Amino acid sequence: MPHKIHRRFSRWYEILIFNPISVYLLGLVFVVVVPAWLRWADLLFRWDLTVAQLNTLVINASAFTLTFMLLHKSKRLPGTQALPFIIPSVLLAWFLAFTALVFLREGYYSRPALFYSFVAANLWAFLSYFLGQRYGRLKLAVVPFGRAVELMQADDKVEFFPLRRPSFEGERFDGIVVDLRAPEVIASWGHFLALCTLARIPVYNTQQIAESVTGRVRVRRLSENIFGSLLPSAVYIGVKRFYDSVLILVTAPLWLPLMLVTGLIIVLESKGPMFFTQERVGRGNKIFKLYKLRSMRVNADQGGAQFAQKADTRITRVGQFIRKTRLDEIPQFINVLRGDMSLIGPRPEQKEFVEKFEKEIPFYSYRHVVRPGITGWAQVTQGYTANAADTKLKIQYDLYYIKNFSLWLDLLVMFKTIRTIFTGFGAR
């Protein structure tokens, strides 16, 4: 080997700046300790903290920890710019922290110190983001054989560099991407890949990186390992069912009057019922009745199941507005309470479409391993699907969601859904 192999960010000062643990610890000092010191100048020279001081330190540290975890997880998910999620993440963390204080009826804390830490957390998050954009983008070397060459397209989070020979030629990388199925790899690059592993440089299979960049699982390339990962955690399924129900019940005073008022406007504008019901396929291929506020004229589906199209004449004037703002989905909170659906998951399809797609799209039924959702990863990433070609792409997003089934992905979908409501992205 003409050059030694080194990991990127392996020097002590690079580790200090770019290692997540060091970033978290430095942030803890800046966001928690410094504001507390500004509020209580003698804090650093005392051990006998008051109840208010201790409560404030604990709540600020908890809120910052949650903020760090939210932003750290979100920036690793595909198609996600961390910048738009900074303020919502900080707001959510400090709101939950303040709610905990109220719930515990703990009246001893410092509002100025909470506010100082809130401002400091925003400053720290923006500073970390811009430093990461400038110096910390993932830098991956690519072995230029097989499917690995498909990754050379530009991505906002990853820089890909093709290797001309089995050597880094003095460069330093975060990892190396290789298509292990390409026959050229083992013959001439096997020893080099082994040296990278010994130097603690991660060697990624092309499929792994492709999924992390695109947010999709290619259905025609499922391996035995992917089949195993498509079985989501039973524990999180139970936890998800619990917090879905609690969130809907707590917010019922807000969405229930809104649903009734919107329904009244629908009835006044066009003849027919307030609600629209339709059979959909849910978890385990079970059929359930899905509830929506009616956005189309009565008997709009008498010609059989069909996708909504742009400028669809079946949609009423009020229907156009409630579909764009997703107000028509509010009655599905009832479906969630009944256990038919979840707040977040693959969108449920009509039985006719499911039977059709199961014949045309490989592994389509795997999307029914979890409860369908009011919103989902495919909806906030791809938008509305109106034909079989779009659905083939949607199933790749659905399988990615199932494979990465977690609280962090659900929170990201929730943030993106809020954006969708205000922008009307993907609505028809």
N, C-alpha and C positions, 0 to 999 in steps of 0.2 A: 504494500500500500504506500503510495507516495506521500500521503498526508495522514496525520492522525485524525481520528474521528472524535469530535466533541459535540456535546449537547449544546443547544442554544440556551442562553440564560443559565449557565453553570457557574459563572463567577459569583463571588459573594455579594457584590453590590447589585448584580442582576437578579439574584435570588431575592434580595431584600425588596426590590422594586416590583418584581413580576410574580413572585410566588404568592398564591392565594392566602396562605397562612400569615405571611408577613404583612400583606396588604390589609388583612383583617385586623391584626394586632395594632398596626399603625393607625388604622381607622378608629379603633376602639379608644385609643389615646386622644385622637383629634376630636372625635364626636362625643365622647362621654367624659373623659377626665378634664380636658381643657375647658369646656363650658361649665362644669362643676367648679373648677378652680376660679373661673371668672365670677361665678355667683357667690362662692364662699372662698375668700382669698386664703384662709388658714387651713383649708381642707387637706392639703398635702402634708401638713405638719401635725395632724391629729389622728388618733386611732379611735377615739370615742365619738363615733358619728351619731348624729341625732336620727330619730326615726324618719323625719322628712328627707334628710340627706341620703340615708340608706335606700329609702324607697325610690327616690329620684334616680340614683345611680343604677339600681337594679332595673328599673323600667326603661331607662335610656339604653342600657347595655342590651336588654332583650330586644328592643325595637331596632337597634342598629344591627344586631345579629340576624334578625329576620330580614331586614333590608338587604344585607350582604348576601344572604342565601338566595333571596329572590332574584337579585341582579346577576349573581354568579351563575345560577342555573339558567336564567333566561338567555344570557348571551351565548351559551353553549348550544341552544336549540336552533335549528335551521331557520333561515328566512326571518331572523329576528334582529332588529336593531335595538340595542339596549337603551339608546338615548330617550325614545318616547316613553319608556317604562320607569325612568328614574323617579320622577315626581310622583306618579301613582304608587310606586312601590314604597317610597318613603311615607307618603300619606297613609297608606294602608297599615304599615307597621306601627306608626305612632298612634293611629286611630285605635288599633287593636290594643295597644299598650294602655292608652287612656281609658278605653272601655273596661279593661281588666281592673284598673284602679276604681272605677265607678262600681263595677260589679262586686268587688271585694269590700266596698264601702271604706276604702282607705283614704282618709282626708288629709293625711300628712305627706305632702310633697311640694316641690317648688315649681310653679308654673313658668317663671322665667328660665329656670334651668332646663325644663322640658323644651321650651321654645328655642333656646340657644342650641341645644343638641339637634333639634329638628332642622334648623338652618344649616348647622355644621354638617349634618348627614347629606343634605342636598349638595353642598359645596364639595364634599369628599367624593360623592358619587359622580358628579360631573367631571371633577379633576381626574379620577380614576378612568373614566370613560375616554377622555381625550388623550390621556397618556397611553392608554391601551391601543387606541386607534393609531397613534403616532408611532409607538415602539413595540406594542405587544401583539400585533396580529400574528396568527398562527402561520408558521412558515414550514411548508412540507416539501420534501424532495420526492420526485416521482420517477419510478423505474419505467422507462418509456416503452412498455410492451402491453399487449392485450387491452383490457378495458380501462387501464390506468390513464391512457391518453385522453379519454373522454373527460377527465377531471380538469383538464388544462384551461377550461373556461374560467373567466374571472369570477371571483366571489368576494363579497365585502368583508368576510371574516378570515379568509384563508388565502395565502399566497402559495401558488404551486410552481415548483422549479424542476424542469426535466433534467435528468442526469444523462450526460453523454457517455460516461463510463462508470464502472463500480468504484467511485470515489467521490467524496464531497468537495475535493479540490480546495481545501482550506475554508470552505463555507461552514456555517453552523446552522443546524435545523432542529425544529421541534420534533420531527418524526419523518418517516419515509413511507410512501404509499406504493404498494405493489400488487399486481394481479397474480396471485399465486397459482392460477390455473394456466397462465401463459407458459408454453413449453420452453421459451428462451430464458426464463427467469432462473430455474434451478441450475441449468448448465453453466452459466457464466456469472450469475449474481449471488449464488447461494452462500459462498464464503463471505462476501461483503455484508449480506443481511445478518449473518451470524455475528460478525464484528460489531454491527450496529446494536444488536441486542446486548452484547457484552458491554458496550459503552452506555447502556441504559437509554438508548434512543428507541422509542416505540416504533415497531413495524406494523403498519396498518394494512389490512386487506382492502382492496378497492371498494368492495361492496359496503364495508363499514363506513368509509369516508363519504361515499356517494349518498348514503342515507342521511348522514349528519349534515350534508350540504343542501340536499334537495328536500328533506323532510318526507321522503317517500320510500316505500319498500317495493322493489320491482317484483311483481307477482310471478313472473316466469323464471325467477332465479332463486326460489326458496330452497334453502338447504335444510338438512335435518336439525341443525342448531336453531334456525329461525322458527321451525315448527314448534320447538319447545318454548321459545320466547314469546310465542303468540298465545300462551296461556297466562292471563294476567293474574296478579296477586289476589287471592281470595280475601286476604285481610284488608287490602285497600278497597276492594269492592264493597265490603261491609262498612268501612269508614266513610266511603263516598256516599253510600246510601243514607248514612246518618246525617252527614253535614248538608246534603241536598235537602232533606226533609226539614231540618232545623232552619236553614236559611230561608226556605219558602214560607214556613210558618211565621218566622219573625218579621218578614217583609210583607205579610198578607195585608196589613192595613194600608200599604201603598199600592200593591198591584191589583187587589180586588176591586176597589172603587174605580180605578183606571179601566179595568176590563169591562165593568158594567156600563160606564159612561160611553166608552168606545162602542160597545155592543148596541147601546141605544141609538147612537148616531148611524150605525149600519142599518138598523131597522127602519129609521126615518128616511134614509136615502133610497133604499130599494126594498121591494117586497121580499119577505122570506124570514127565516129564523136568524137569531143572533149568532148561533154557533154552527159550525160545520164539522161533521164527524166523518171519519174515513178509516177503514181497516188498514193497518200497517203491520209489518213484520218486526218483532222485537227480539230480545235476547233468547237464544235457544230456538229460533225460528217460530216462536209463539206469536199468534195473531192477537192484536189488541186494537181498541178503538182510540184513535188519536183525535183530540179536540183542538179546534182552531176557531178564531173569530172569522166569520164568513167574509171573504174578500172578493168573491165572484158572484155572478148572478145565479139564481136558483137553477138547478139541473144543468150546471155547466159541464159536468162530467158524464152526461148521459150517453155520449159517444164512446165511452170507455176510458180507461186510464191513459193519461197523456201528460207530458211535461208542460209547464207554463212557458210561454215564449215571450220575446220582447214585443211590446205593444199588443199584448193579448187582449182581444175584444171581450173576453169573458170576465175580465177584471173590472170592478166598479171604480168610480172616482175615489171613494173613501178607501176601497181595497188597495188602490195603488199606493196610497200614503201609509196604510198600516203594514203592507208588505215591505215597503222600503225601510220603515222604522222598526220592523219586527214586532209591532204591537199585536199582530194576528197570532203570534206564538204564545201569548200570555196564558190562555186556557190550558196549555200543556203542563203548567205547574200542577194541575190536578192529576195529570198522567204520572208526574214524578212522585206525588204523594201516594198514588196507588201502587207504585213500584213498576209501572210499565216502562218508564223512561228515567233518564238521569238529566241533570242540567247540562252535562257535557258528555259527548260521545258521538259515534257515527249517526248521521241522520237516518231515521227509519224510512224505508221505501214501501210502496204499495206492493201487495202480493203478486200482482201481474208482472210488475217490473222485476221483482226478485226471481220469479220463475224463469223469466227471460234471460236475466244476467247470469244466473247460475249455469246456464248452458253456454254462454258466450265468453264469460270472464273466469279464468282459473282462480280457484280459492275464494270466490266471492262470498261464500257462506261464512268465512272466518270473521267477517265484520259483525256477525251476530253472537260472538262469544262474550260481548259486554252489552250492557243496556244501551239502547240508542239515546241520543241526546237532543236537547232543544237547539244547542249549537255544538260545533265540533271543529276539530283540527282541519278537516277538508273544507268546511264552510268558510272559515276565516282566512284560509290560505289560497284556496282555489276559487271560491265563489259558487254560484248556482250552476248545477249541471243540467243540461237540457237534451242530451243524447247519449248514445252508448259509448261514443269515443270519450266524452267527458267523464262518464262513469268509470271507465277503465282507468283513468287517471285518478279519480276520486278513491277507488279502492286501494290504491298505493298509499294515499294519505291516511286512509282509515287503518291500514295495517301498521303504518308507522306509529299511529296513536296507540294502538293495542300493544305493540311491541315495547313502547316507552310509557306505558300506562303509569302515571304518577301524579302526585299533587302539583308538582312544579309545571308540568305540561298543562294541567287543568287551569292553573292560575294564568298561564300565558294565554290560553284560549279565552279566558274570561276577559283579560285586558284587551285582546284583539276584538272580541265581540262588542265591547263598549265602543271601540273605534268604528266598527262596522255599523252600529246603530246610528252614529252621528254622520257617517259618510255615505251610507246606503250601499256599501260594497257588496256586489254579488246578488243584489235583490232583483226579483222579477215578479 
